[in-house]
């Protein structure tokens, strides 16, 4: 049965078998239902981005405009982190800022990257004392997935750190 431009699904089912694919096709041919489906998924993505943004602003005090940080990132000592304009931190990373972490503009930090300023001084007798050194990441840097950046490091402008690299 045709209802104007949209196809209705309340046709009499005279067959003994109900063809679920045919019913699903009829539903998704209906432009309104498909538009609602797309709208639902778009709103879900916006809500996840909003939750990430609110969490980042609450935990990291020095954030410039258009910076983003995935909601799964572990943030320690957020008051010591500066995240530059249009920089982003991917999912499942860790920013441990016992000392200052400065991240420049247009920096891309991929999935699972660990940036940690704290460590142990192994030259001293046990129990090893904790040490902490600042990290600076300059503008335009890309840090690929699962890299580890340790304290006392400065990464120069437009550098690329490979996947799984250890920078100390």
DSSP file (Angstrom, degrees, kcal/mol; ACC not computed):
  #  RESIDUE AA STRUCTURE BP1 BP2  ACC     N-H-->O    O-->H-N    N-H-->O    O-->H-N    TCO  KAPPA ALPHA  PHI   PSI    X-CA   Y-CA   Z-CA
    1    1 A X              0   0    0      0, 0.0     7,-1.3     0, 0.0     2,-0.4   0.000 360.0 360.0 360.0 126.5    0.0    0.0    0.0
    2    2 A X  E     -A    7   0A   0      5,-0.2     2,-0.5     1,-0.0     5,-0.2  -0.775 360.0-167.2 -94.9 134.6    1.5    3.3   -1.0
    3    3 A X  E >   -A    6   0A   0      3,-2.0     3,-1.4    -2,-0.4     2,-0.2  -0.787  60.7 -71.6-117.7  83.6    1.1    6.4    1.3
    4    4 A X  T 3  S-     0   0    0     -2,-0.5    -1,-0.1     1,-0.3     0, 0.0  -0.497 109.0 -19.7  66.6-129.6    2.2    9.3   -0.9
    5    5 A X  T 3  S+     0   0    0     -2,-0.2     2,-0.3    -3,-0.1    -1,-0.3   0.716 127.0  77.2 -83.1 -21.5    6.0    9.2   -1.3
    6    6 A X  E <  S-A    3   0A   0     -3,-1.4    -3,-2.0    24,-0.1     2,-0.5  -0.645  77.5-131.6 -93.7 146.9    6.5    6.9    1.7
    7    7 A X  E     -A    2   0A   0     -2,-0.3     2,-0.2    19,-0.2    -5,-0.2  -0.830  20.2-141.3 -97.1 130.7    5.9    3.2    1.7
    8    8 A X        -     0   0    0     -7,-1.3     3,-0.1    -2,-0.5    19,-0.0  -0.545   5.8-150.3 -88.5 155.3    3.8    1.8    4.6
    9    9 A X  S    S+     0   0    0     -2,-0.2     2,-0.7     1,-0.2    -1,-0.1   0.357  72.7  97.6-106.2   5.4    4.6   -1.5    6.2
   10   10 A X        +     0   0    0     -9,-0.1     2,-0.2     2,-0.0    -1,-0.2  -0.172  49.5 139.6 -89.2  46.4    1.0   -2.3    7.3
   11   11 A X        -     0   0    0     -2,-0.7     2,-0.2    -3,-0.1    -2,-0.0  -0.601  66.1 -95.7 -78.7 147.2    0.4   -4.5    4.3
   12   12 A X        -     0   0    0     -2,-0.2     2,-1.1     1,-0.1     3,-0.2  -0.474  31.8-136.8 -65.8 132.0   -1.5   -7.7    5.1
   13   13 A X        +     0   0    0     -2,-0.2    -1,-0.1     1,-0.2     5,-0.0  -0.764  37.5 160.2 -91.6  95.9    0.8  -10.6    5.6
   14   14 A X        +     0   0    0     -2,-1.1    -1,-0.2     3,-0.0     4,-0.1   0.680  43.8  95.6 -91.2 -19.7   -0.8  -13.4    3.7
   15   15 A X  S    S-     0   0    0     -3,-0.2    -2,-0.0     1,-0.1     4,-0.0  -0.350  75.9-132.6 -69.7 153.0    2.2  -15.6    3.4
   16   16 A X  S    S+     0   0    0      2,-0.0     2,-0.4    -2,-0.0    -1,-0.1   0.844  93.6  59.1 -72.6 -33.1    2.8  -18.3    6.0
   17   17 A X  S    S-     0   0    0      2,-0.0     2,-0.7    -3,-0.0    -2,-0.1  -0.796  81.2-137.6 -97.4 137.8    6.4  -17.2    6.4
   18   18 A X        -     0   0    0     -2,-0.4     2,-1.1    -4,-0.1     3,-0.1  -0.855  14.5-144.9 -93.8 117.7    7.2  -13.7    7.6
   19   19 A X     >  -     0   0    0     -2,-0.7     4,-1.8     1,-0.2     3,-0.2  -0.720  14.3-171.4 -85.4 101.3   10.2  -12.5    5.6
   20   20 A X  H  > S+     0   0    0     -2,-1.1     4,-2.7     1,-0.2     5,-0.2   0.835  83.2  56.3 -65.9 -33.9   12.1  -10.4    8.1
   21   21 A X  H  > S+     0   0    0      2,-0.2     4,-2.6     1,-0.2    -1,-0.2   0.904 106.6  50.1 -64.1 -39.6   14.5   -9.0    5.4
   22   22 A X  H  > S+     0   0    0      2,-0.2     4,-2.3     1,-0.2    -2,-0.2   0.914 111.8  47.8 -65.1 -41.7   11.6   -7.7    3.4
   23   23 A X  H  X S+     0   0    0     -4,-1.8     4,-2.2     2,-0.2    -2,-0.2   0.922 112.6  48.6 -64.5 -44.3   10.1   -6.0    6.5
   24   24 A X  H  X S+     0   0    0     -4,-2.7     4,-2.6     1,-0.2    -2,-0.2   0.906 111.1  50.7 -62.5 -41.2   13.5   -4.5    7.4
   25   25 A X  H  X S+     0   0    0     -4,-2.6     4,-1.6     1,-0.2    -1,-0.2   0.909 109.7  50.3 -63.0 -41.8   13.9   -3.3    3.8
   26   26 A X  H  X S+     0   0    0     -4,-2.3     4,-0.8     2,-0.2    -1,-0.2   0.890 111.4  48.8 -63.3 -39.5   10.5   -1.7    3.9
   27   27 A X  H >< S+     0   0    0     -4,-2.2     3,-0.7     1,-0.2     7,-0.3   0.939 113.8  44.7 -66.0 -46.0   11.3    0.1    7.1
   28   28 A X  H 3< S+     0   0    0     -4,-2.6    -1,-0.2     1,-0.3    -2,-0.2   0.659 103.6  63.8 -78.3 -14.6   14.6    1.4    5.9
   29   29 A X  H 3< S+     0   0    0     -4,-1.6     2,-0.8    -5,-0.2    -1,-0.3   0.763  82.2  92.8 -72.1 -23.8   13.1    2.5    2.6
   30   30 A X  S <X S-     0   0    0     -4,-0.8     4,-2.0    -3,-0.7     3,-0.3  -0.603  72.8-153.7 -71.0 111.4   11.0    4.9    4.6
   31   31 A X  H  > S+     0   0    0     -2,-0.8     4,-2.4     1,-0.2    -1,-0.2   0.815  89.0  57.3 -61.1 -33.8   13.2    8.0    4.6
   32   32 A X  H  > S+     0   0    0      2,-0.2     4,-2.3     1,-0.2    -1,-0.2   0.929 107.3  46.5 -65.0 -45.5   11.8    9.3    7.9
   33   33 A X  H  > S+     0   0    0     -3,-0.3     4,-2.3    -6,-0.3    -2,-0.2   0.913 113.6  49.1 -63.6 -42.5   12.8    6.2    9.8
   34   34 A X  H  X S+     0   0    0     -4,-2.0     4,-2.4    -7,-0.3    -1,-0.2   0.896 110.0  51.5 -64.9 -39.2   16.3    6.2    8.2
   35   35 A X  H  X S+     0   0    0     -4,-2.4     4,-2.4     2,-0.2    -2,-0.2   0.902 110.2  49.0 -64.1 -40.4   16.7    9.9    9.1
   36   36 A X  H  X S+     0   0    0     -4,-2.3     4,-2.5     2,-0.2    -2,-0.2   0.892 109.5  52.8 -64.6 -39.4   15.7    9.3   12.7
   37   37 A X  H  X S+     0   0    0     -4,-2.3     4,-1.8     2,-0.2    -2,-0.2   0.930 112.0  44.8 -60.3 -46.7   18.2    6.4   12.8
   38   38 A X  H  X S+     0   0    0     -4,-2.4     4,-2.2     1,-0.2    -2,-0.2   0.889 112.1  52.5 -65.7 -39.5   21.0    8.7   11.5
   39   39 A X  H  X S+     0   0    0     -4,-2.4     4,-2.6     2,-0.2     5,-0.2   0.902 106.8  53.0 -63.2 -41.7   20.0   11.5   13.9
   40   40 A X  H  X S+     0   0    0     -4,-2.5     4,-2.0     1,-0.2    -1,-0.2   0.926 111.9  44.7 -58.7 -46.6   20.1    9.1   16.9
   41   41 A X  H  X S+     0   0    0     -4,-1.8     4,-1.9     2,-0.2    -1,-0.2   0.846 112.4  51.8 -70.5 -33.1   23.7    8.0   16.0
   42   42 A X  H  X S+     0   0    0     -4,-2.2     4,-2.1     2,-0.2    -2,-0.2   0.915 110.6  48.2 -67.1 -42.3   24.8   11.6   15.4
   43   43 A X  H  X S+     0   0    0     -4,-2.6     4,-2.5     1,-0.2    -2,-0.2   0.873 108.7  54.6 -64.9 -36.4   23.4   12.7   18.8
   44   44 A X  H  X S+     0   0    0     -4,-2.0     4,-1.9    -5,-0.2    -1,-0.2   0.919 109.0  47.5 -62.5 -43.2   25.2    9.8   20.4
   45   45 A X  H  X S+     0   0    0     -4,-1.9     4,-2.3     1,-0.2    -2,-0.2   0.894 111.3  51.2 -64.7 -39.8   28.5   10.9   18.9
   46   46 A X  H  X S+     0   0    0     -4,-2.1     4,-2.7     1,-0.2    -2,-0.2   0.906 108.6  51.3 -64.0 -41.2   27.9   14.5   20.0
   47   47 A X  H  X S+     0   0    0     -4,-2.5     4,-2.4     2,-0.2    -1,-0.2   0.884 109.5  49.6 -64.7 -38.0   27.1   13.3   23.6
   48   48 A X  H  X S+     0   0    0     -4,-1.9     4,-2.2     2,-0.2    -1,-0.2   0.924 112.9  47.2 -65.6 -43.5   30.4   11.3   23.8
   49   49 A X  H  X S+     0   0    0     -4,-2.3     4,-2.5     2,-0.2    -2,-0.2   0.902 112.2  50.5 -62.2 -41.0   32.3   14.4   22.5
   50   50 A X  H  X S+     0   0    0     -4,-2.7     4,-2.6     2,-0.2     5,-0.2   0.908 109.8  49.8 -63.9 -42.9   30.6   16.6   25.0
   51   51 A X  H  X S+     0   0    0     -4,-2.4     4,-2.2     1,-0.2    -1,-0.2   0.903 111.9  48.7 -63.1 -41.0   31.4   14.2   27.8
   52   52 A X  H  X S+     0   0    0     -4,-2.2     4,-2.5     2,-0.2    -2,-0.2   0.914 111.9  49.5 -62.6 -43.2   35.0   14.1   26.8
   53   53 A X  H  X S+     0   0    0     -4,-2.5     4,-2.5     2,-0.2    -2,-0.2   0.921 111.6  47.2 -64.6 -45.4   35.2   17.9   26.6
   54   54 A X  H  X S+     0   0    0     -4,-2.6     4,-1.8     2,-0.2    -1,-0.2   0.916 113.7  48.1 -63.6 -43.9   33.6   18.5   30.0
   55   55 A X  H  X S+     0   0    0     -4,-2.2     4,-2.0    -5,-0.2     5,-0.2   0.917 112.2  49.3 -62.9 -44.1   36.0   15.9   31.6
   56   56 A X  H  X S+     0   0    0     -4,-2.5     4,-3.0    13,-0.2    -2,-0.2   0.932 111.4  48.6 -62.3 -46.2   39.0   17.4   29.9
   57   57 A X  H  < S+     0   0    0     -4,-2.5    -1,-0.2     1,-0.2    -2,-0.2   0.828 112.7  49.4 -64.3 -31.4   38.1   21.0   31.0
   58   58 A X  H  < S+     0   0    0     -4,-1.8    -1,-0.2    -5,-0.2    -2,-0.2   0.859 120.7  33.3 -75.3 -35.1   37.5   19.8   34.6
   59   59 A X  H  < S+     0   0    0     -4,-2.0     2,-0.6     1,-0.2    -2,-0.2   0.808 114.9  54.5 -94.0 -32.2   40.8   17.9   34.9
   60   60 A X     <  -     0   0    0     -4,-3.0     3,-0.2    -5,-0.2    19,-0.2  -0.916  61.4-170.5-108.8 118.1   43.2   20.0   32.8
   61   61 A X  S    S+     0   0    0     17,-0.8     2,-0.9    -2,-0.6    -1,-0.1   0.817  75.3  56.3 -79.5 -31.3   43.3   23.6   33.8
   62   62 A X  E     +b   82   0B   0     19,-1.0    21,-2.7    16,-0.5     2,-0.5  -0.727  69.1 146.5-107.5  83.3   45.4   25.1   30.9
   63   63 A X  E     -b   83   0B   0     -2,-0.9    21,-0.2    19,-0.2     2,-0.1  -0.974  32.8-149.9-121.9 126.8   43.5   24.1   27.7
   64   64 A X    >   -     0   0    0     19,-2.4     3,-1.2    -2,-0.5    22,-0.1  -0.390  41.2 -67.6 -86.4 171.5   43.4   26.3   24.6
   65   65 A X  T 3  S+     0   0    0      1,-0.2    21,-1.8    -2,-0.1    -1,-0.2  -0.170 114.7  14.0 -59.2 149.7   40.6   26.5   22.1
   66   66 A X  T 3  S+     0   0    0      1,-0.2     2,-0.2    19,-0.2    -1,-0.2   0.599  88.3 139.0  61.5  16.3   39.7   23.5   19.9
   67   67 A X    <   -     0   0    0     -3,-1.2     2,-0.3    19,-0.2    -1,-0.2  -0.628  32.6-166.1 -83.5 150.1   41.9   21.1   22.0
   68   68 A X  E     -f   88   0C   0     19,-2.5    21,-1.7    -2,-0.2     2,-0.4  -0.986  16.8-174.2-141.1 151.4   40.4   17.7   22.6
   69   69 A X  E     -f   89   0C   0     -2,-0.3   -13,-0.2    19,-0.2    21,-0.2  -0.965  31.7-117.3-145.5 122.8   41.1   14.7   24.8
   70   70 A X    >   -     0   0    0     19,-2.3     3,-1.7    -2,-0.4    23,-0.1  -0.258  25.5-120.6 -61.6 147.6   39.3   11.4   24.6
   71   71 A X  T 3  S+     0   0    0      1,-0.3    -1,-0.1   -23,-0.1    19,-0.1   0.640 108.4  62.4 -68.7 -13.2   37.3   10.5   27.7
   72   72 A X  T 3  S+     0   0    0      2,-0.1    -1,-0.3    22,-0.0     2,-0.2   0.479  76.0 114.9 -89.4  -1.4   39.3    7.3   28.3
   73   73 A X    <   -     0   0    0     -3,-1.7     2,-0.5    19,-0.1    21,-0.2  -0.501  66.4-131.6 -71.7 133.0   42.6    9.1   28.8
   74   74 A X  E     -j   94   0D   0     19,-2.5    21,-3.0    -2,-0.2     2,-0.5  -0.761  24.7-165.1 -84.9 124.4   44.1    8.8   32.3
   75   75 A X  E     -j   95   0D   0     -2,-0.5     2,-0.4    19,-0.2     3,-0.2  -0.955   8.4-175.8-118.6 122.0   45.1   12.2   33.6
   76   76 A X  E    S-j   96   0D   0     19,-3.0    21,-2.2    -2,-0.5     4,-0.1  -0.969  72.6  -1.0-117.3 131.4   47.3   12.6   36.7
   77   77 A X  S >  S-     0   0    0     -2,-0.4     3,-2.2    19,-0.2    -1,-0.2   0.962  71.2-177.0  57.3  57.3   48.1   16.1   38.1
   78   78 A X  G >  S+     0   0    0      1,-0.3     3,-1.5    -3,-0.2   -17,-0.8   0.710  72.5  71.8 -58.9 -23.3   46.0   18.0   35.5
   79   79 A X  G 3  S+     0   0    0      1,-0.3    -1,-0.3   -19,-0.2    -2,-0.1   0.676  95.3  54.1 -67.9 -15.3   47.0   21.3   36.9
   80   80 A X  G <  S+     0   0    0     -3,-2.2    21,-2.7    17,-0.2     2,-0.4   0.277  91.7  93.7 -99.4   9.5   50.6   20.7   35.5
   81   81 A X  E <   - c   0 101B   0     -3,-1.5   -19,-1.0    19,-0.2     2,-0.5  -0.877  51.0-169.8-109.2 133.4   49.4   20.1   31.9
   82   82 A X  E     -bc  62 102B   0     19,-2.6    21,-2.9    -2,-0.4     2,-0.6  -0.985   6.9-165.6-119.3 119.4   49.1   22.7   29.2
   83   83 A X  E     -bc  63 103B   0    -21,-2.7   -19,-2.4    -2,-0.5    21,-0.2  -0.927  17.9-137.7-109.8 118.2   47.3   21.5   26.0
   84   84 A X    >   -     0   0    0     19,-1.5     3,-1.6    20,-0.6    21,-0.1  -0.057  34.9 -63.3 -76.2 171.9   47.8   23.8   23.0
   85   85 A X  T 3  S-     0   0    0      1,-0.3    21,-2.4   -18,-0.1    22,-0.2  -0.273 116.5  -3.1 -56.7 129.2   45.4   25.1   20.3
   86   86 A X  T 3  S+     0   0    0    -21,-1.8    -1,-0.3     1,-0.2     2,-0.3   0.740  96.1 140.4  60.2  28.6   43.9   22.4   18.1
   87   87 A X    <   -     0   0    0     -3,-1.6   -19,-2.5    19,-0.2     2,-0.3  -0.680  32.7-160.7 -95.8 155.9   45.8   19.6   19.8
   88   88 A X  E     -fg  68 108C   0     19,-2.5    21,-2.4    -2,-0.3     2,-0.5  -0.995  15.2-153.6-142.1 147.1   44.3   16.2   20.5
   89   89 A X  E     -fg  69 109C   0    -21,-1.7   -19,-2.3    -2,-0.3    21,-0.2  -0.981  25.2-138.9-118.7 123.4   45.0   13.2   22.7
   90   90 A X    >   -     0   0    0     19,-2.9     3,-0.7    -2,-0.5   -20,-0.1  -0.059  35.2 -65.4 -76.8 178.8   43.6    9.8   21.5
   91   91 A X  T 3  S+     0   0    0      1,-0.2    21,-2.5    20,-0.1    22,-0.2  -0.201 108.0  15.6 -69.0 154.5   41.9    7.1   23.5
   92   92 A X  T 3  S+     0   0    0     19,-0.2    -1,-0.2     1,-0.2   -19,-0.1   0.690  89.9 134.7  61.6  26.6   43.5    4.9   26.2
   93   93 A X    <   -     0   0    0     -3,-0.7   -19,-2.5    19,-0.1     2,-0.4  -0.306  46.6-135.0 -91.8-178.5   46.5    7.2   26.8
   94   94 A X  E     -jk  74 114D   0     19,-2.3    21,-3.1   -21,-0.2     2,-0.6  -0.978  12.0-170.0-143.7 127.0   48.1    8.4   30.0
   95   95 A X  E     -jk  75 115D   0    -21,-3.0   -19,-3.0    -2,-0.4     2,-0.7  -0.915  11.0-179.4-116.5 101.4   49.2   11.9   30.9
   96   96 A X  E     +jk  76 116D   0     19,-3.1    21,-2.4    -2,-0.6     2,-0.5  -0.884   2.6 177.0-104.8 107.1   51.2   11.8   34.2
   97   97 A X        +     0   0    0    -21,-2.2   -17,-0.2    -2,-0.7     4,-0.1  -0.520  26.2 144.3-117.1  63.5   52.3   15.3   35.1
   98   98 A X  S    S+     0   0    0     -2,-0.5     2,-0.2    35,-0.1    -1,-0.2   0.903  88.6  27.6 -61.0 -39.1   54.1   15.3   38.4
   99   99 A X  S    S-     0   0    0     34,-0.3    18,-0.2    -3,-0.3     2,-0.1  -0.593 120.5 -62.3-106.4 178.5   56.2   18.0   36.7
  100  100 A X        -     0   0    0     -2,-0.2    35,-2.3    17,-0.1     2,-0.5  -0.378  41.9-164.0 -69.6 134.2   55.0   20.3   33.9
  101  101 A X  E     -cd  81 135B   0    -21,-2.7   -19,-2.6    33,-0.2     2,-0.6  -0.988   7.1-169.1-113.7 120.6   53.8   18.8   30.5
  102  102 A X  E     -cd  82 136B   0     33,-2.5    35,-3.4    -2,-0.5     2,-0.5  -0.954   2.6-172.7-113.6 117.7   53.6   21.4   27.7
  103  103 A X  E     -cd  83 137B   0    -21,-2.9   -19,-1.5    -2,-0.6    35,-0.2  -0.952  16.1-145.6-112.5 122.1   51.9   20.3   24.5
  104  104 A X    >   -     0   0    0     33,-2.7     3,-0.6    -2,-0.5   -20,-0.6   0.221  33.6 -59.8 -74.4-164.7   52.1   22.8   21.7
  105  105 A X  T 3  S+     0   0    0      1,-0.2    35,-2.7   -21,-0.1    36,-0.3  -0.514 112.8  10.0 -83.0 148.0   49.7   23.7   18.9
  106  106 A X  T 3  S+     0   0    0    -21,-2.4     2,-0.4     1,-0.2    -1,-0.2   0.820  84.4 157.3  55.7  37.8   48.4   21.1   16.3
  107  107 A X    <   -     0   0    0     -3,-0.6   -19,-2.5   -22,-0.2     2,-0.5  -0.778  28.5-156.6 -92.7 135.2   49.9   18.2   18.2
  108  108 A X  E     -gh  88 142C   0     33,-2.6    35,-3.0    -2,-0.4     2,-0.6  -0.961   8.3-173.6-114.7 118.8   48.4   14.7   17.5
  109  109 A X  E     -gh  89 143C   0    -21,-2.4   -19,-2.9    -2,-0.5    35,-0.2  -0.957  18.9-148.9-113.7 116.8   48.8   12.1   20.2
  110  110 A X    >   -     0   0    0     33,-2.8     3,-1.2    -2,-0.6   -20,-0.3   0.016  34.3 -51.2 -82.1-174.9   47.5    8.7   19.1
  111  111 A X  T 3  S+     0   0    0      1,-0.2    35,-1.9    34,-0.1   -19,-0.2  -0.263 116.4   5.5 -60.4 133.1   45.9    5.8   20.9
  112  112 A X  T 3  S+     0   0    0    -21,-2.5     2,-0.3     1,-0.2    -1,-0.2   0.614  81.8 156.3  74.9  14.8   47.6    4.3   23.9
  113  113 A X    <   -     0   0    0     -3,-1.2   -19,-2.3   -22,-0.2     2,-0.5  -0.562  29.0-152.6 -77.1 136.1   50.5    6.9   24.2
  114  114 A X  E     -kl  94 148D   0     33,-2.5    35,-3.2    -2,-0.3     2,-0.5  -0.950  13.4-177.9-111.4 122.5   52.0    7.3   27.7
  115  115 A X  E     +kl  95 149D   0    -21,-3.1   -19,-3.1    -2,-0.5     2,-0.4  -0.962  15.1 171.1-119.0 110.4   53.5   10.6   28.6
  116  116 A X  E     -kl  96 150D   0     33,-2.6    35,-0.8    -2,-0.5   -19,-0.2  -0.976  25.2-177.3-131.7 121.9   55.0   10.4   32.1
  117  117 A X        +     0   0    0    -21,-2.4    16,-1.8    -2,-0.4     2,-0.2   0.716  65.5  78.9 -87.8 -22.4   57.1   12.9   33.9
  118  118 A X  E     +N  132   0E   0    -22,-0.3     2,-0.3    14,-0.2    14,-0.2  -0.511  50.6 140.0 -91.1 154.8   57.7   10.9   37.1
  119  119 A X  E     -N  131   0E   0     12,-2.3    12,-2.6    -2,-0.2     2,-0.4  -0.923  46.5 -83.3-166.7-170.1   60.1    8.0   37.6
  120  120 A X  E     -N  130   0E   0     -2,-0.3     2,-1.0    10,-0.2    10,-0.2  -0.898  28.2-128.0-114.4 144.1   62.6    6.5   40.1
  121  121 A X    >   -     0   0    0      8,-2.6     3,-1.1    -2,-0.4     8,-0.5  -0.785  25.8-177.1 -89.9  99.2   66.2    7.5   40.7
  122  122 A X  T 3  S+     0   0    0     -2,-1.0    -1,-0.2     1,-0.2     4,-0.1   0.536  72.3  73.0 -78.7  -6.1   67.9    4.1   40.4
  123  123 A X  T 3  S+     0   0    0      2,-0.1    -1,-0.2    -3,-0.1     2,-0.2   0.635  87.8  76.0 -80.9 -13.0   71.4    5.6   41.2
  124  124 A X  S <  S-     0   0    0     -3,-1.1     3,-0.1     1,-0.1     4,-0.1  -0.570  94.6 -95.9 -92.5 158.2   70.4    6.0   44.8
  125  125 A X        -     0   0    0     -2,-0.2     4,-0.2     1,-0.1    -1,-0.1  -0.312  66.8 -49.3 -69.7 159.8   70.2    3.1   47.4
  126  126 A X  S    S+     0   0    0      2,-0.1    -1,-0.1     1,-0.1     2,-0.1  -0.385 117.5  56.4 -68.6 150.2   66.8    1.5   48.0
  127  127 A X  S    S-     0   0    0     -3,-0.1     2,-0.1    -2,-0.1    -2,-0.1   0.507  94.2-135.7 -70.0 134.8   64.1    2.6   48.6
  128  128 A X        -     0   0    0     -2,-0.1     2,-0.1     1,-0.1    -6,-0.1  -0.371  15.8-125.7 -65.3 130.4   64.5    4.5   45.4
  129  129 A X        -     0   0    0     -8,-0.5    -8,-2.6    -4,-0.2     2,-0.3  -0.461  24.3-110.9 -76.0 150.5   63.5    8.1   45.6
  130  130 A X  E     -N  120   0E   0    -10,-0.2     2,-0.3    -2,-0.1   -10,-0.2  -0.583  35.3-171.6 -79.3 140.8   60.9    9.5   43.2
  131  131 A X  E     -N  119   0E   0    -12,-2.6   -12,-2.3    -2,-0.3     2,-0.3  -0.881   6.3-164.4-126.9 162.9   62.1   12.0   40.6
  132  132 A X  E     -N  118   0E   0     -2,-0.3     2,-0.3   -14,-0.2   -14,-0.2  -0.968   5.9-179.0-151.6 132.3   60.2   14.2   38.1
  133  133 A X        -     0   0    0    -16,-1.8   -34,-0.3    -2,-0.3    19,-0.2  -0.980  31.9-106.5-132.1 144.0   61.3   16.1   35.1
  134  134 A X        -     0   0    0     -2,-0.3    18,-1.5    17,-0.2     2,-0.4  -0.232  24.5-146.6 -69.7 158.2   59.2   18.3   32.7
  135  135 A X  E     -d  101   0B   0    -35,-2.3   -33,-2.5    17,-0.2     2,-0.5  -0.990   9.5-167.1-125.0 133.3   58.3   17.3   29.2
  136  136 A X  E     -de 102 154B   0     17,-2.3    19,-2.9    -2,-0.4     2,-0.5  -0.987   4.6-173.7-122.8 126.4   57.9   19.7   26.3
  137  137 A X  E     -de 103 155B   0    -35,-3.4   -33,-2.7    -2,-0.5    19,-0.1  -0.969  20.5-148.4-117.6 113.3   56.2   18.8   23.0
  138  138 A X    >   -     0   0    0     17,-2.5     3,-0.9    -2,-0.5   -34,-0.2  -0.087  34.5 -59.0 -79.3 179.5   56.5   21.6   20.4
  139  139 A X  T 3  S+     0   0    0      1,-0.2    19,-2.7    18,-0.1    20,-0.2  -0.171 112.5  14.7 -62.7 145.2   54.1   22.5   17.6
  140  140 A X  T 3  S+     0   0    0    -35,-2.7     2,-0.2     1,-0.2    -1,-0.2   0.622  82.5 151.4  74.5  16.6   53.0   20.1   14.9
  141  141 A X    <   -     0   0    0     -3,-0.9   -33,-2.6   -36,-0.3     2,-0.5  -0.561  31.0-157.9 -83.4 143.0   54.3   16.9   16.5
  142  142 A X  E     -hi 108 160C   0     17,-2.2    19,-2.7    -2,-0.2     2,-0.6  -0.990   3.9-168.0-118.3 123.8   52.6   13.5   15.8
  143  143 A X  E     -hi 109 161C   0    -35,-3.0   -33,-2.8    -2,-0.5    19,-0.2  -0.950  19.2-142.3-111.6 113.1   53.1   10.8   18.3
  144  144 A X    >   -     0   0    0     17,-2.7     3,-1.1    -2,-0.6    20,-0.2  -0.137  38.6 -59.4 -74.4 171.1   52.0    7.4   16.9
  145  145 A X  T 3  S+     0   0    0      1,-0.2    19,-1.8    18,-0.1   -33,-0.2  -0.095 113.3   6.8 -60.7 143.8   50.2    4.8   18.9
  146  146 A X  T 3  S+     0   0    0    -35,-1.9    -1,-0.2     1,-0.2   -33,-0.2   0.656  85.2 148.2  62.7  22.9   51.6    3.1   22.0
  147  147 A X    <   -     0   0    0     -3,-1.1   -33,-2.5   -36,-0.2     2,-0.5  -0.510  38.2-142.7 -78.7 155.9   54.7    5.4   22.2
  148  148 A X  E     -lm 114 166D   0     17,-3.0    19,-3.2   -35,-0.2     2,-0.5  -0.988  12.4-169.2-124.5 124.2   56.1    6.2   25.6
  149  149 A X  E     -lm 115 167D   0    -35,-3.2   -33,-2.6    -2,-0.5     2,-0.2  -0.964  12.5-163.0-114.1 121.1   57.5    9.6   26.4
  150  150 A X  E >   -l  116   0D   0     17,-2.8     3,-0.5    -2,-0.5   -33,-0.2  -0.581  30.7 -71.6-104.9 167.3   59.5    9.9   29.7
  151  151 A X  T 3  S+     0   0    0    -35,-0.8   -17,-0.2   -33,-0.2   -16,-0.2  -0.056 108.5  35.4 -58.2 151.6   60.5   12.9   31.8
  152  152 A X  T 3  S+     0   0    0    -18,-1.5     2,-0.4     1,-0.3    -1,-0.2   0.617  86.7 131.0  83.9  15.0   63.2   15.4   30.8
  153  153 A X    <   -     0   0    0     -3,-0.5   -17,-2.3   -19,-0.3     2,-0.5  -0.810  39.3-167.8-107.7 140.4   62.4   15.2   27.1
  154  154 A X  E     -e  136   0B   0     -2,-0.4     2,-0.6   -19,-0.2   -17,-0.2  -0.991  11.0-157.4-120.9 121.3   61.8   18.0   24.6
  155  155 A X  E     -e  137   0B   0    -19,-2.9   -17,-2.5    -2,-0.5     3,-0.1  -0.882  22.8-127.1-100.5 122.1   60.3   16.9   21.2
  156  156 A X    >   -     0   0    0     -2,-0.6     3,-1.4     1,-0.2    -1,-0.1  -0.031  36.4 -68.3 -69.9 168.7   61.1   19.4   18.5
  157  157 A X  T 3  S+     0   0    0      1,-0.2   -17,-0.2   -20,-0.1    -1,-0.2  -0.269 114.4   1.4 -60.4 135.5   58.7   21.2   16.1
  158  158 A X  T 3  S+     0   0    0    -19,-2.7    -1,-0.2     1,-0.2   -17,-0.1   0.683  91.5 155.1  60.6  24.0   57.0   19.0   13.4
  159  159 A X    <   -     0   0    0     -3,-1.4   -17,-2.2   -20,-0.2     2,-0.5  -0.416  35.2-144.1 -76.8 156.1   58.7   15.8   14.7
  160  160 A X  E     -i  142   0C   0    -19,-0.2     2,-0.6    -2,-0.1   -17,-0.2  -0.990   6.7-160.0-122.9 123.4   57.1   12.3   14.2
  161  161 A X  E     -i  143   0C   0    -19,-2.7   -17,-2.7    -2,-0.5     3,-0.1  -0.913  24.5-126.8-103.5 122.2   57.5    9.7   16.9
  162  162 A X    >   -     0   0    0     -2,-0.6     3,-1.7   -19,-0.2     2,-0.1  -0.145  33.9 -79.4 -69.4 162.4   56.9    6.2   15.6
  163  163 A X  T 3  S+     0   0    0      1,-0.3   -17,-0.2   -16,-0.1    -1,-0.2  -0.368 115.2   8.8 -61.4 131.6   54.5    3.6   16.9
  164  164 A X  T 3  S+     0   0    0    -19,-1.8    -1,-0.3   -20,-0.2   -17,-0.2   0.550  91.9 152.0  76.7   8.1   55.8    1.8   20.0
  165  165 A X    <   -     0   0    0     -3,-1.7   -17,-3.0   -20,-0.2     2,-0.5  -0.370  38.8-144.0 -73.3 150.6   58.8    4.1   20.4
  166  166 A X  E     -m  148   0D   0    -19,-0.2     2,-0.6    -2,-0.1   -17,-0.2  -0.975  15.8-170.7-114.7 117.9   60.4    4.8   23.8
  167  167 A X  E      m  149   0D   0    -19,-3.2   -17,-2.8    -2,-0.5   -14,-0.1  -0.940 360.0 360.0-113.3 116.1   61.7    8.4   24.2
  168  168 A X              0   0    0     -2,-0.6    -1,-0.1   -19,-0.2   -19,-0.1   0.356 360.0 360.0-135.5 360.0   63.8    9.1   27.3
